[in-house]
Amino acid sequence: MSVCFDAGSVDAVVLDIEGTTSATGFVVDVLYPYARERFGTLLGSRGDEPEVARAVTQVRELAGEPDADAGRIEKILHGWVDEDRKATPLKTLQGILWAEGFARGELVSHFYPEVIGVLRGWAADGVRLYVYSSGSVSAQRAWFTYSPEGSLMDLVSGFYDTENAGPKQEADSYRAISAAVGVPFDRTLFLSDRPGELDAARAAGWLTVGVRRAGEPYFAAGASGHPEAFAFDEITVSASRSTA
């Protein structure tokens, strides 16, 4: 079904990744195992790197195990992966490993077939594009740099995750993004497959569309009363040129 917004009514589109622009199965079946196999090496040989050390401290705090060593940290991370827990330090460490894998050519990101063309069209029409995902900003940047059609970084104006914006099912996170990008709440459109995220964005005053793709984990949950589309080319948005 199509969702149309009046010309000039949307200045920014904020994109979820898993289940929205891209298949969750790719993340679960390709990216999760890739990082899982490398956690031990990362923790054992690079634990003194500031980003790794900060994430390890956060793991200890969240797990309530202040004395956990590298081996224990690895086991905790594996458990969180099995639970699909959206823990910030897990996402940070996964993001480090994924970014390096993309840069080495061992990984290429996935996008649903229509997405890249639609994003290019929206950007050409003056719509500013942002990403808000539970995956770390470094992972998001790698995802959009190493797409099947090459780098898409020129399309994206900013990246947000649970660390620089906040949890995705809390309205204050969306308000924080609005404050950072300087786009009015009611001219910002959020696309996601998760009803809880859509509800939080709507509570912050954003426009919303639930993206429902067959086979994705939240497909059966519906759109929780939000406008819905089954692909990006069913969504029509355009902004005034002054917003580009």
N, C-alpha and C positions, 0 to 999 in steps of 0.2 A: 504494500500500500504506500502511496506517496504522501509526503509531508512537505508542505510549501510554506515558506515564510515570506512575508511581503518584502519587496525590494528595499534594501537599505535598513531593514529592521534588525539585522544581525551583523555586529562588527567583529565578533570573535567566535571561533568554534574551538572548544576544548575537547580533546580526544582521549578516551580510554584506549588501551591497546588490546589486552587479552579478551577475546570474544567479541571485539568491536571492530578494530581495524584488521585484526589478525586472529588466527586460530589458536585457541587455548591448547589444543593438542600438540602444536609445535613446541610450545613452551614446556609442557609436561613431558613430552616424549623425547625432545631433543635438548632443550636448554637445561632442564633440571638435572638429567643424568650427566651432562657435560660438566656442570659445576660440582656436582656431588663427587665425581671421581677426582676432583682437583682440590677439594677443601683441605685435605691433609697436607698436601705439599705447600699450599698457600700459608696455612697456619704455622707449619713447621719451619719454613725457610724465609718467610717474609713477615713474621709477627711483629717486627720492630717498625714496619712502615706505618706512618701516622694513621692512614685510613683503616688499615687492617687492625691496628692496636685499638683504635676507638671502637670499632665494631665488636671486637672481642670483649672489651669492657662492657659494652651494652648487652652482649649475650649473657655474661655473668650476672649482670643486674636483673635482666628479665627472668633468668632461670633461678635466681636466688642462690647461686653457687659462686661466691666471690673467689674461691680458690681453685676453680676449674682449670685444669691444664689443657694443652692443645688437643690431646686425645679426647678428653671429655667434651671440649667445645665442639669438636667434629661430630661426636655422637649426638649432641644436642641439635646441631644444625641438620643432621640427617633426620632426626625426629620431626623437626619443624617442616622439613620438605615433605615428609610423609603425610603430615597433617595439612599441608598447603597453607601453613600459617604465614600471614603477611607481616612478619616481624621485620622492622627496619634494619637491624644488623645482618639478618639473613639476606635481605635484598641488596644490601651494600656489598657483601662478599660475593654473592652471585654476580652482581653487576661488574665487579672488578674482573672476574674470570671470563664473563661473557664478552666484555669489551675487548679483552685481549684475544679471545677466540675469533671474534669478528675481524679484528685488525690483522690477524695471521691468515685469514682466508679459510679458517676451519668452520666458520659459521656464516650463513647468509639468512637474513631475517625473512619472515613470512608476512605477506599482506594478502587479504582477499582480492580477487581479480579486479574489481572495479575501483578499489580504494584509491590507488595512487593517481589515476586519471582524474577522479573527482576532487581530490585534494589540490591538484594542480589547477583545476578549473576554479575552485573557490578562491585560491590565492590570487589567481589572475583577475578575479572579480573584486578584489580588494578586501577579502575576508582574512583576518589575522588568525593563524592557527597555533594552538598550544597543545601540549601533551600533559596529561595528569594520570599517572599510573602508579600502582603499588611497587613496580620495579624501580630501581634507583635511577637517578638522572643519568648517571654514566651508562647504564644499560640502555636507557631510552635513546641517548645520543648515538650509541653504537647501532641500535636497531634502525634508526632513520639514516645513518651514514652508509650502512652496508645492506641496502635493500636489493631485491632482484633487478631493479632498474637503476642501480647506482645511488649516489647520495641524494637524499631528500632534505638535507639540512637547510637549504635555502627557502624551504616552504614553512619552516617552523620558527615562530618568534620566541618560544620559551618552553622550558620543561619543568614539571613539578612532580614531586613524589611525597611520600608520607613524612619525610624529614623536613623538607623546606616548605611544605604546605600543611600537612597534618593528615589524620586518618580520613579515608575516602567516604566514610559514612557519617561524617560530622559536618554540619552546615558551616561552621566556622572555617573549615579548610577552604571552602569555596569562596567565602568572603575574603580570606587572606590572598587567594589568587587574584580576585578582582582588584584588591588594593594594590597588588604588585604590578598588574598589567595596565591598570587605568582605564578599563572598559566598564561601562555601567552594567549592573547586575542584569537588567532586563534586556540587554543587547548582547548577552553572552549565552551561547548555546553549548550544552554539554551532551555528548554522545557516549552512551555506555550500555552494556548488556545487563548490569546489575541493578535491580529495583532499589536496593538500599542506597546506592550511590546517587541514583536519579532523584530519590526522595530528598536526600541531603542537599543536592544542588538546587532543587526547586524551593526548598526551605530558605535558601540563601537568596532567592529571587531570580535565579537563572532560568532560561528557557531549557527545555530538555527534550530529547528523543531517545526512546529505548530501541537499541539496535538488536534485533532478534534474528539469530542465524541458526538454522537447523543443525542439531548435533552439538551445539554449545551447552555448557552446564546449566545456564540460566534460561534456556529457551522455554522450557515448560512453565517457568515462573511468570511469564507474560511481562508486560511493561508497567504494571502497577498503576494504571490510570494515566500514564504518560503517552503522548503521541508515539507511535511506533513505526519502524521501517525494517525491512528485511535485507536491505543493502544500501550503501551510501548513495547510489544513483537514484534512489527513491526520495532523497532529501534535497530540496531546492533552497539555497540561501544565496544572497548577494549583499554586499555592503556598498556604501557610498565610497567613491574613490578617495575621499578625504581621509578615510581610515587606513589606507594602505601604508 
